[in-house]
Amino acid sequence: MAQGHPFFITFVPMEKEAKFCCAKCGKEFRAQTPMYVSVERNPELKQEIISGKLFIKECPYCGNRQIIRFPLVYVDTAASLLIYLSESSAINIDDPAGFTCRLVSDAGSLIEKIKIFDAGLDDIAIEMCKFVTLQELGKQVELKFFKLEGAEGDMIFTYPEKGEMQMLSVGLNVYEDCRKILQRNPSIEEGAKGLVKIDRDWLSTFLA
């Protein structure tokens, strides 16, 4: 387990002032946004991420509340986990040794990753579970891990359909089968080293 914060974190300002445009009135306004969230130092910000509150700002002119986008480094030192939220694919950031590092491009994916690792699950196996489940469903929807539920620890996924969020329960045995597949194919986990965006597109390069 890694001790202390990754080296580069000590040089990153905790927050900055950014400029946004209101989607309703069109006026520009400035707001403070965090540049990184340390679970150890600011546990309350982790809860704001999971609830989505951190990504909502109110326009000071018309009161409109909207989702905003900004880059963010999330660090959970106790779990040796670093997640970088950025819309850019060209990332220049240190890869701290001993940490699981992940790249995500939107707030929803950041929230999902946190929930996966908090549940003690492997995100590569979860992506494989999604692949298998979608084949069985015969649907082209975007599954998101939500939580473990029940005595058997069934996985609950959500997905949008007809304007509403649907919930889908998948047995943990599917996850365990996917973990066995990964164990038989070590090259997949080898490809996840470094700051990597683990999603359906990434997994498809190994399953093609």
N, C-alpha and C positions, 0 to 999 in steps of 0.2 A: 504494500500500500504506500502510495506516495505521501511524503510528509511535507507540510508547508504548501505555499502557493506556487504555481508555476512561475518561473523566473520573470517572464515578460509582464506578468500581471502587476508587479510592483511599479511598473512604469506607465500603466494605462490609467488615465483620469477616470474617476468613478462615474462622472456624467458630463454632458456637454449641452449647450443650448443649440437647438436645431430649428430650422424654419419649415413651416408647413403651410399648405393652402387648404382652406376650408372647402369641403366638397359641396356645401350648401350655399354660402354667401360669396364664395370666391376670394375672400380676403386672406392675406397672409398673416400668420401669427407665429410667435416663437414660443417654444416650450422646452423644458429641461428633459433630457432623455438619458437613461443610464447607458454607459458604455460597456460595463461588465457587471455581472451579479455574482457575488461570492455567497454560497449557501451558508458558510460558517460565519461570515461577517454580517450578512443581511438576509436572514432566513425569511423575513416578511416579504422580501421582493420575490422570492421563489413562489410564494403563495399568490402574489399578484400576477406572475407569469402564468401559472396553472389556471387561474380564474380568467385570464385574459385582460384583467384590469390594467396591467402595465402598458398595454398597447392601445389604449383608448385615451384620447385627449379631447377636451372640450374647447370649442372656438370661443374666445373671449368676446367676440362681436355679436354672434347670433345664438350662442349656446348649443350649437350642433355638436354632438358627440360622434366621433368617427375613429375607425381603426387607422393607426399610423404605422409606417414602416421605418425601421432604423436598425443598423447593425448592433449586435450585442454578443458579448462573450459570457457564457454561463459556466461557472466552475463549482464543482462539488468535490472538494479535496478528499473528504472522507471516503467517497466512492471512486476516487481517482478518475473523475469524469470531466471532460471539457467539451462543450458544445458551442459552436460558433454560428450565429445567425447572420447571414449575409446574402443579398440577392446576387452578388458577384460570384462568378466561378473562378476568377483569378484572385486567389487568396495568398497573402504573404503573412504568415503567422507562425510563431514557434510551435513545435510539436513536443510538448514536455514528455520526457521519458517516463514510462510507467503509467501513463494516463490513456484511457480510451478517449479518442478524439473523434468528434463527428461534426459534419457541416450540414446545416439546414438552410433552406431559402425562404421560409415563411414561419410566422409565429405558431401556426397550427402544428407544424412538424416539430418545432422546438418543444411544445407542450407534450406531444406524443412521446418524444424521446425521453423526456424527464419521467413520464409515467411508466415507460417500459423499464428503465433502469431502476426506478424506485421499487418496482414490483420484483426486482431480482431476475429479470429476464434478459435474454440476448436479442438485440435488435435485428441481427441478421436472420436468426431463426424466426423472429416475428414476421419479417418480410417474406420469408419462405412460406409461413403459415398463410399469409394473405394470398400468395400466389396459388397455393393449393385450394384454398377456400373459394377464390374467385372462379377457378376452373370448375368446381363443383356447383357453384351458384349459376354459372353461365351468364354472369353480368359483368359489365364494364363500369364498375364504380370504384371510388377511392375509399378503401377501408382505413380506419384509424383505430389503433389500440386505445381502449378506454380504461379498463381495469380488470382485475381478477375478481371473480365472484363465486360464492357458494363453497360448500365443504370440499368439493372436488377441485376448486380453483379454476373453474371454466374461464376462458378468455372472452371478454366482451369487446366487440368491435362496433364502431359506428360508421354509418355511411349516409350520404344524402340521396333521397329519392322522392320525386314528385313534390319538391319543396319542403320536405320534412326530414328530420334526422331519424334514421332507423337504427335499431340495435340488433346485433347478431351474436349469439353465444357459440363458441367453438371449444370443444373439449381440450383439456391440457395434453391429452395423448397425441394430438396433432403436433403440438409444440415439441413434445419429446421425440416424436418420429423425425421431425425436421432437425433437431439437434443431432440425432444419430446420422442423418445424411451429411451434415456438416463435418462430423467427426471422420466420416469416410472420404471426405473431399476437403482436405486441409488447405488446398489452394484458394478456396473461397475465403476462409478466415484470414489467410495470408494477404489477400487483396484488400482487407479492411484495415491494414496498418496505416498509421498516419492520420492526417485530417481528411476524412473521406465522407462523401455524401451517400449514405446507405439508404437506398430507396428501391422502388420497383425497377427503374431503368438500370441501376447498378447491378441488381441481382440477375436481370435478364441477360447480361453479358456472360454469365457463368452457366446459364441454363439453356442458351441457344444451341 
